[in-house]
Amino acid sequence: STISRVVKGKSLQTPHHNLQLRDLFTEGIPLKGGGELSSTEVKGKIRTWIEEEDPTTPLGDQALTDQLNQEGIQIARRTVAKYRELMQIPVARRRKES
Protein backbone atom coordinates (compact mmCIF):
# COMPACT_ATOMS: atom_id res chain seq x y z
CA SER A 1 0.00 0.00 0.00
CA THR A 2 0.98 3.64 -0.22
CA ILE A 3 1.50 3.89 3.53
CA SER A 4 3.82 0.88 3.48
CA ARG A 5 5.97 2.53 0.84
CA VAL A 6 6.04 5.85 2.69
CA VAL A 7 7.15 4.43 6.05
CA LYS A 8 9.55 1.79 4.67
CA GLY A 9 13.01 2.23 6.17
CA LYS A 10 12.03 5.31 8.19
CA SER A 11 12.31 5.63 11.95
CA LEU A 12 11.36 8.02 14.70
CA GLN A 13 14.15 9.09 17.05
CA THR A 14 13.16 9.53 20.69
CA PRO A 15 15.38 10.41 23.64
CA HIS A 16 15.48 6.72 24.61
CA HIS A 17 15.57 4.78 21.33
CA ASN A 18 14.70 4.68 17.65
CA LEU A 19 11.27 3.38 16.67
CA GLN A 20 10.46 2.06 13.20
CA LEU A 21 7.46 3.96 11.79
CA ARG A 22 5.91 0.70 10.54
CA ASP A 23 5.63 -0.43 14.19
CA LEU A 24 3.04 2.32 14.75
CA PHE A 25 0.56 0.61 12.40
CA THR A 26 -1.37 -2.63 12.84
CA GLU A 27 -1.51 -5.19 10.07
CA GLY A 28 -4.72 -5.70 8.16
CA ILE A 29 -6.62 -8.98 7.79
CA PRO A 30 -8.49 -9.30 4.47
CA LEU A 31 -12.26 -9.62 4.40
CA LYS A 32 -14.07 -11.81 1.85
CA GLY A 33 -16.21 -8.91 0.61
CA GLY A 34 -13.17 -6.66 0.21
CA GLY A 35 -11.52 -4.35 2.66
CA GLU A 36 -9.58 -5.18 5.78
CA LEU A 37 -10.01 -5.59 9.52
CA SER A 38 -7.20 -4.63 11.89
CA SER A 39 -5.36 -7.39 13.71
CA THR A 40 -6.33 -5.65 16.96
CA GLU A 41 -10.02 -6.15 16.15
CA VAL A 42 -9.44 -9.80 15.26
CA LYS A 43 -7.57 -10.36 18.54
CA GLY A 44 -10.50 -8.76 20.36
CA LYS A 45 -12.94 -11.19 18.75
CA ILE A 46 -10.73 -14.15 19.66
CA ARG A 47 -10.40 -12.97 23.27
CA THR A 48 -14.17 -12.41 23.59
CA TRP A 49 -15.02 -15.85 22.22
CA ILE A 50 -12.53 -17.51 24.56
CA GLU A 51 -13.85 -15.57 27.58
CA GLU A 52 -17.42 -16.63 26.70
CA GLU A 53 -16.63 -20.28 25.84
CA ASP A 54 -17.90 -23.30 27.77
CA PRO A 55 -14.99 -24.19 30.10
CA THR A 56 -15.69 -27.91 29.67
CA THR A 57 -15.34 -27.68 25.88
CA PRO A 58 -12.98 -24.80 25.06
CA LEU A 59 -12.55 -23.63 21.48
CA GLY A 60 -9.42 -24.81 19.70
CA ASP A 61 -7.51 -22.75 17.16
CA GLN A 62 -9.29 -24.45 14.24
CA ALA A 63 -12.73 -23.76 15.74
CA LEU A 64 -11.79 -20.09 16.22
CA THR A 65 -10.49 -19.97 12.64
CA ASP A 66 -13.74 -21.48 11.36
CA GLN A 67 -15.80 -18.86 13.26
CA LEU A 68 -13.69 -16.02 11.86
CA ASN A 69 -13.97 -17.44 8.33
CA GLN A 70 -17.77 -17.67 8.73
CA GLU A 71 -17.76 -13.95 9.55
CA GLY A 72 -15.89 -13.29 6.31
CA ILE A 73 -12.47 -12.80 7.92
CA GLN A 74 -9.87 -14.65 5.87
CA ILE A 75 -7.32 -15.92 8.36
CA ALA A 76 -5.19 -19.04 8.76
CA ARG A 77 -5.19 -21.30 11.82
CA ARG A 78 -1.50 -20.53 12.37
CA THR A 79 -2.29 -16.82 12.54
CA VAL A 80 -5.04 -17.47 15.10
CA ALA A 81 -2.54 -19.52 17.15
CA LYS A 82 0.01 -16.69 16.92
CA TYR A 83 -2.52 -14.10 18.10
CA ARG A 84 -3.66 -16.36 20.96
CA GLU A 85 -0.04 -16.81 22.08
CA LEU A 86 0.64 -13.06 21.84
CA MET A 87 -2.34 -12.50 24.16
CA GLN A 88 -0.86 -15.14 26.51
CA ILE A 89 -3.93 -17.37 26.26
CA PRO A 90 -3.13 -21.08 26.66
CA VAL A 91 -4.16 -23.76 24.15
CA ALA A 92 -7.65 -25.28 24.49
CA ARG A 93 -6.54 -28.41 26.35
CA ARG A 94 -4.89 -26.25 29.02
CA ARG A 95 -8.03 -24.10 29.38
CA LYS A 96 -10.29 -27.13 29.78
CA GLU A 97 -12.00 -27.58 33.14
CA SER A 98 -13.42 -30.98 33.99
C-alpha positions in Angstrom: 0.0 0.0 0.0 1.0 3.6 -0.2 1.5 3.9 3.5 3.8 0.9 3.5 6.0 2.5 0.8 6.0 5.9 2.7 7.1 4.4 6.1 9.6 1.8 4.7 13.0 2.2 6.2 12.0 5.3 8.2 12.3 5.6 11.9 11.4 8.0 14.7 14.1 9.1 17.0 13.2 9.5 20.7 15.4 10.4 23.6 15.5 6.7 24.6 15.6 4.8 21.3 14.7 4.7 17.6 11.3 3.4 16.7 10.5 2.1 13.2 7.5 4.0 11.8 5.9 0.7 10.5 5.6 -0.4 14.2 3.0 2.3 14.7 0.6 0.6 12.4 -1.4 -2.6 12.8 -1.5 -5.2 10.1 -4.7 -5.7 8.2 -6.6 -9.0 7.8 -8.5 -9.3 4.5 -12.3 -9.6 4.4 -14.1 -11.8 1.8 -16.2 -8.9 0.6 -13.2 -6.7 0.2 -11.5 -4.3 2.7 -9.6 -5.2 5.8 -10.0 -5.6 9.5 -7.2 -4.6 11.9 -5.4 -7.4 13.7 -6.3 -5.6 17.0 -10.0 -6.1 16.2 -9.4 -9.8 15.3 -7.6 -10.4 18.5 -10.5 -8.8 20.4 -12.9 -11.2 18.7 -10.7 -14.2 19.7 -10.4 -13.0 23.3 -14.2 -12.4 23.6 -15.0 -15.9 22.2 -12.5 -17.5 24.6 -13.9 -15.6 27.6 -17.4 -16.6 26.7 -16.6 -20.3 25.8 -17.9 -23.3 27.8 -15.0 -24.2 30.1 -15.7 -27.9 29.7 -15.3 -27.7 25.9 -13.0 -24.8 25.1 -12.5 -23.6 21.5 -9.4 -24.8 19.7 -7.5 -22.7 17.2 -9.3 -24.5 14.2 -12.7 -23.8 15.7 -11.8 -20.1 16.2 -10.5 -20.0 12.6 -13.7 -21.5 11.4 -15.8 -18.9 13.3 -13.7 -16.0 11.9 -14.0 -17.4 8.3 -17.8 -17.7 8.7 -17.8 -14.0 9.5 -15.9 -13.3 6.3 -12.5 -12.8 7.9 -9.9 -14.7 5.9 -7.3 -15.9 8.4 -5.2 -19.0 8.8 -5.2 -21.3 11.8 -1.5 -20.5 12.4 -2.3 -16.8 12.5 -5.0 -17.5 15.1 -2.5 -19.5 17.2 0.0 -16.7 16.9 -2.5 -14.1 18.1 -3.7 -16.4 21.0 0.0 -16.8 22.1 0.6 -13.1 21.8 -2.3 -12.5 24.2 -0.9 -15.1 26.5 -3.9 -17.4 26.3 -3.1 -21.1 26.7 -4.2 -23.8 24.2 -7.7 -25.3 24.5 -6.5 -28.4 26.3 -4.9 -26.3 29.0 -8.0 -24.1 29.4 -10.3 -27.1 29.8 -12.0 -27.6 33.1 -13.4 -31.0 34.0 
